[in-house]
Amino acid sequence: MKQIYFQFILTTSLSERITSNKCQLLSKLNYYILQIIRFMSWGVCLFFICMITLVAFIWYFLHLIGQHYKRNPNDKFADEQIIKDVGHLMGVEQGYSMNPQVEPKYIVGIVEFISEVNHEIQLPQVIYLVLISLLFIILLFIGFVEEPYSYTLNFILGGLLISVMGFYGTQTVNKALINTLLWTDSHEICFTYLYNAGFALSSLLISMPSILYVMTYYFDRENWNKEDKIVGFLMGMIVACLIYRETISIMCRAFKTGSFGLIKTDLNLFKSYQNISQLTRLIYMYSNQAGQIMINYLDAAVVYIFINVCQIQLLKNSNAKDGDNVNQNYLSPVFWFSMNYLFLMVCFFLKTCFKDQETRSFAATNTRWQVIIGAVISFLVFIIFPQITIEKKISIKVDGLDIINIPEVNNIAVSWCCILGIIVNVLHISLYEWYTSHGCPNVRNMSLASVDRVLNMNLIFNSYLGDLFASIPLFAYISLIAICYKILGFLGILYGACGYFSLYLLYGVIYVIGAQSSDSYKLTCFGHFKNNVQSILFQLAWETRNYMIYFKVTNAGTVIMVAISMIGVLLFDTKAVKIEDSKGIFGITIGLTLAYLIKGLNTWAVINLSKDYYSIKKDQNKPINYSEDIRLSDYVKTKLNQSLIYVLCNIVTITLIVLLLGGIFGKDFLIGLLIGFTFGIMIIIFQGLIKGPALENSRIYNEVQEERKDRLYLMYVSGETYGYATEETNACPLLIYLVYTVTLILSVHNRVVKV
């Protein structure tokens, strides 16, 4: 409207009254004024991005500084109480003990002990990251990537981002566990504190990736004029995630799988028998404290950058790259999500607006209203701001490829794709909550399926539930992809993914509430104390763990949609590719096979690590000293090394298939490989996200039924153990491998065929 207004005033009205020479001068002046308006429009948007990320950054560090409590290492009472109540590390002369009056402070020692173990493995993680990065950089300079210098710089910055986020995020999680135990006086105070911790982590999740990504983009554009090489930034993040996310994920899954059955056959965590070593208990607590929250948060950071990289890769094939508003078009998703974070502060101030004396209904009501308010906010954001940032008359045209051509990008069409993504996301989380919640009939029927003569009936029921009920979310998801493609082609699928991902910051907060309340409750069981704190934490964990599925479903669904959009990028680049040829069909077959191969390798890693316990012979009879004991640290370092080997097996397998077979069969094969791998991962994930949480929550439902424990409790334990391995092995880790495969093919497809 501003452009039309100036055009009318400066050309139409005045040109009728001045001479032709003055008209030419005024025409030039008009041009420069319009350019200033365009610059100011994006300049204002860029200013908002910088200010919002700065606010989020400050918000996070204020929360981190506010978590000031630290146990005094000279507190002899705490150490003596730990030794008295918890026993020896290896279970020697442990016996039964319970002190219901024990204060939460001495459990702080356990949390900080596990935190120190995490700090001790940071140096090996940095060393592994440097070594693997060097191997990748060598491959870059061999000739697999065009312009390796800019790619390498972006690669280093992406790895640095994940390293810093992993360090600070882990600190926040550990301190939040401590303060949850110390500050819990009522369910409202506990819920408020956990929400604050989650919102702080979400602030870190939007601030650091946004500001570093924007800075890298402008640096590349000014120095190399190759902003599309920002894909190296994404590759650096993925390689760092192999160390900070995937090795920890495999290790903690193995820890929990190996230790959970031993602990849970004790009937509950309040009792302590000699057959359960203290090392087993510490391993179980370590698997929860180190292996839940940060894994999914790092996934969300990768997904966020994945969306922005795909935006650049798609628009570089359009006429937008030659327009005056190229930066505005390329960085528009950063602006959308930044504004979404700003308006989601409304949810922060309304986090406990609904009062209730009962803890579970209080948590459920406020959580559900958070989602409703957040969805309305995202709806408004994606109606308004695409009209400002997406330039009109963008078109993508390639002769002979009508399947990928977009005659004209309509701003209203962009908003429609985003809104459809929001609607399907809310539908998905509602379905998955209904499928997996312990308060819903599906899980309740599963928990009642086991009978005396058929103990494994709950596992059979779980297979039925995952296979049958995955069809409805899949139908809605594929319908969303088809509608968005019909509206704006592959670019529409990307904008549908933006809408689908729009609530990820809020879901991250809800995930923290569920995970932290659950971990805090387990710590109270670990320390054998019973008081009001334990009751509050149990009820919060009972209710909010049903909503942890929101975050995982959103990450998974977004990655698949963006990967499909990246298939469009490869089609743009290759132009004459024929997927229907034998090479393309062979690539699809190998891609589907590769998806199940990676799933199998992940399961194999968990099996081997969980059953092969590392024997610690040094100082077995030494009592616990949380300030000096190194036995758990040695154990974790050993398992970290073993986990890394399995991760490298997966990565080497994918890399060799892409480089060798891609070089032999060409680009048709590579695109077919990506299609098959993407859809194979999609099917596995949508089933795994039902089977795993449903089994875990069915055990919770049965655990409170005292009359069923004697006969069927061992089966419930087996169900949750299997459920945890199913959810994490079949679903969440596969996202990183999918993003890695897409990024690798995108990076090397032009060079690998020539080589």
Salt bridges, closest charged atoms under 4 A:
ASP79 OD1 - ARG71 NH1 3.22
GLU112 OE1 - LYS70 NZ 3.93
GLU116 OE2 - HIS119 ND1 3.88
GLU146 OE1 - LYS229 NZ 3.97
GLU147 OE2 - LYS226 NZ 3.96
GLU188 OE2 - LYS355 NZ 2.50
GLU227 OE1 - ARG221 NH1 2.79
ASP228 OD2 - LYS316 NZ 3.72
GLU246 OE1 - ARG245 NH1 2.97
GLU246 OE2 - ARG253 NH2 3.63
ASP266 OD2 - ARG281 NH2 3.63
ASP299 OD1 - ARG245 NE 2.73
GLU433 OE2 - ARG368 NH2 2.60
ASP452 OD2 - ARG711 NH1 3.27
ASP467 OD1 - LYS691 NZ 3.42
GLU543 OE1 - ARG360 NE 3.81
ASP573 OD2 - HIS749 NE2 3.57
ASP629 OD2 - ARG631 NH2 2.39
GLU696 OE1 - ARG545 NH2 3.49
GLU703 OE2 - LYS264 NZ 3.04
GLU703 OE1 - ARG699 NH1 2.44
GLU706 OE2 - LYS709 NZ 3.51
GLU720 OE1 - ARG699 NE 2.35
GLU727 OE2 - LYS552 NZ 2.38
GLU728 OE2 - LYS552 NZ 3.08
